[in-house]
Amino acid sequence: MSLMARTAVLLAVATLVSGCSTMGEVFDKLNPLSSSVPTKIKPAELVSFQPTVKLSTVWQRSIGTSGEFTLTPAVVGDSVYVASNGGMLARYDNGQEVWRVNVGQPIAGGVGADREVVAVGTSKGEVLAFNSADGKPKWKARASSEVLAAPAVGDGLVIVRSGDSRIFGFDQADGKRRWVYQRTIPALSLRTNAGVLLAGKGLLVGFPGGKLVAISTTNGAALWEITIAQPKGATELERVADITSSPVLDIRHACAAAYQGRVSCIDVNTGSTIWSRDVSSSAGIDIDSKAVYVSDDKGAVHAFDRFTGSSLWKQSALTNRGLSRPIAMGNHIAVGDAQGYIHILRRDDGAFAARMSTDGSAISAEPQALERGFVVQTRNGGVYSLSIEK
């Protein structure tokens, strides 16, 4: 198990039943820094290469630390919305600060936005909505437990996932709850910041136990459900097979990855599996017209053919570097790591094309695509708009 995966599990244990006699024993087994775990995991040294493209900083700002949380930015057109655990929420248009507000309490759930509303979640289970234009408070609502994932905003809704895996649909205009979706979850599951993927009148959500579910935005009813990964193993810990990152979607395919499980792509019309590969990922995946890209828990980046699942390439030189979700950018793939580096890989063969250091803190939030480039947020609160140039 990689350092990132062990740390994710340490921060992620939400519920515990029989199988371990004390909570202390659980943390001893999961904590990579525990004296009972003698193995010290060292990140791979960065390899030298000849850059083939230039990775440039278009603009850079600072919002404040994320603390123990993963606060993913939101992008709407040329606007980037970012938040800090300390309660700061800001909007930047092409790098210029339009507004910045203090929401009055710590933010735990990242940012969701459209052209009307920007929303964040808190560790107390509150959902806070603001006007996108000026940052003025709009409404406040409550979920059933902490909100660790960025809300999804669209179709007249602010959709929020709470820590107990309930999905809430709040009215975008006034915050009134329209519906809630809930299901039984396994006894042991990961505390995750995985959000929901909104697509038209439906949304895709990954759950503990390796389940991917399509939910109607009209009434919160399940449309279909499929198993991405089947829990297996002798102990509750070995049987953890949760979808801990957001799924991805194109016209025909929906794909998702599970920790200690598989990467699978399904037909969105039928819910049937097209292909699956045995790869464990807690960081996430991306898709383009050619391939599905996966950051696995050992620190490798994979490219699988989007139609067949056959392996196109594997970049293994980033072992134990705590990779972020990869993001496809034209002819290249971008991925961040736990030491604040951005790595650019060639889309065709996975070879290194460029590299850049940010502020030295982890890039755990999902990189977000811009019209020309992409934006990343570091754990120390650095916000970087980057572009790839020949």
TANORDA-V779411 format. One record per residue. N is the residue number from 1. NEAR is the number of other C-alpha atoms within 12 Angstrom. Layout:
[[N,NEAR] [N,NEAR]]
//
This chain:
[[1,28] [2,34] [3,32] [4,39] [5,36] [6,34] [7,30] [8,35] [9,36] [10,29] [11,25] [12,35] [13,31] [14,27] [15,26] [16,25] [17,18] [18,14] [19,18] [20,19] [21,13] [22,13] [23,19] [24,15] [25,18] [26,30] [27,27] [28,22] [29,27] [30,31] [31,30] [32,27] [33,18] [34,19] [35,14] [36,16] [37,17] [38,12] [39,16] [40,17] [41,21] [42,19] [43,24] [44,22] [45,13] [46,23] [47,19] [48,12] [49,16] [50,12] [51,21] [52,19] [53,23] [54,23] [55,32] [56,25] [57,25] [58,23] [59,23] [60,26] [61,32] [62,32] [63,34] [64,27] [65,31] [66,37] [67,23] [68,29] [69,39] [70,45] [71,54] [72,50] [73,49] [74,44] [75,36] [76,30] [77,20] [78,26] [79,32] [80,46] [81,52] [82,57] [83,52] [84,44] [85,35] [86,27] [87,31] [88,31] [89,52] [90,43] [91,42] [92,35] [93,24] [94,27] [95,26] [96,20] [97,25] [98,21] [99,25] [100,28] [101,27] [102,25] [103,32] [104,16] [105,23] [106,34] [107,41] [108,45] [109,48] [110,47] [111,52] [112,46] [113,42] [114,31] [115,27] [116,25] [117,39] [118,49] [119,53] [120,57] [121,51] [122,43] [123,31] [124,23] [125,30] [126,35] [127,51] [128,47] [129,42] [130,40] [131,29] [132,34] [133,25] [134,23] [135,31] [136,23] [137,26] [138,25] [139,27] [140,27] [141,34] [142,31] [143,38] [144,26] [145,28] [146,33] [147,44] [148,47] [149,48] [150,46] [151,47] [152,48] [153,41] [154,33] [155,26] [156,27] [157,40] [158,48] [159,56] [160,58] [161,50] [162,41] [163,40] [164,35] [165,42] [166,33] [167,47] [168,46] [169,43] [170,39] [171,32] [172,37] [173,27] [174,23] [175,31] [176,23] [177,28] [178,26] [179,26] [180,30] [181,34] [182,24] [183,21] [184,15] [185,24] [186,26] [187,23] [188,30] [189,38] [190,44] [191,37] [192,45] [193,46] [194,49] [195,44] [196,44] [197,38] [198,32] [199,25] [200,20] [201,20] [202,30] [203,44] [204,44] [205,53] [206,47] [207,49] [208,44] [209,39] [210,40] [211,39] [212,44] [213,39] [214,37] [215,33] [216,30] [217,37] [218,25] [219,22] [220,31] [221,25] [222,25] [223,24] [224,24] [225,28] [226,31] [227,34] [228,43] [229,36] [230,29] [231,28] [232,19] [233,13] [234,10] [235,16] [236,24] [237,34] [238,23] [239,26] [240,40] [241,41] [242,51] [243,47] [244,49] [245,49] [246,42] [247,45] [248,42] [249,32] [250,25] [251,16] [252,22] [253,32] [254,44] [255,52] [256,53] [257,51] [258,50] [259,51] [260,39] [261,35] [262,38] [263,52] [264,48] [265,42] [266,37] [267,24] [268,28] [269,18] [270,17] [271,27] [272,22] [273,29] [274,26] [275,27] [276,32] [277,32] [278,26] [279,36] [280,40] [281,46] [282,52] [283,51] [284,49] [285,49] [286,43] [287,37] [288,31] [289,21] [290,24] [291,36] [292,46] [293,53] [294,55] [295,48] [296,45] [297,42] [298,36] [299,39] [300,36] [301,51] [302,46] [303,42] [304,37] [305,29] [306,36] [307,28] [308,21] [309,31] [310,23] [311,27] [312,24] [313,24] [314,30] [315,32] [316,28] [317,25] [318,38] [319,29] [320,32] [321,39] [322,44] [323,47] [324,50] [325,47] [326,49] [327,43] [328,37] [329,32] [330,26] [331,26] [332,36] [333,46] [334,47] [335,54] [336,46] [337,47] [338,37] [339,31] [340,32] [341,32] [342,48] [343,44] [344,43] [345,42] [346,33] [347,34] [348,25] [349,23] [350,34] [351,32] [352,34] [353,31] [354,33] [355,34] [356,29] [357,28] [358,34] [359,27] [360,20] [361,28] [362,36] [363,46] [364,44] [365,51] [366,44] [367,42] [368,41] [369,32] [370,30] [371,20] [372,20] [373,33] [374,42] [375,47] [376,53] [377,49] [378,46] [379,38] [380,34] [381,38] [382,33] [383,43] [384,41] [385,38] [386,37] [387,31] [388,36] [389,21] [390,13]]
//
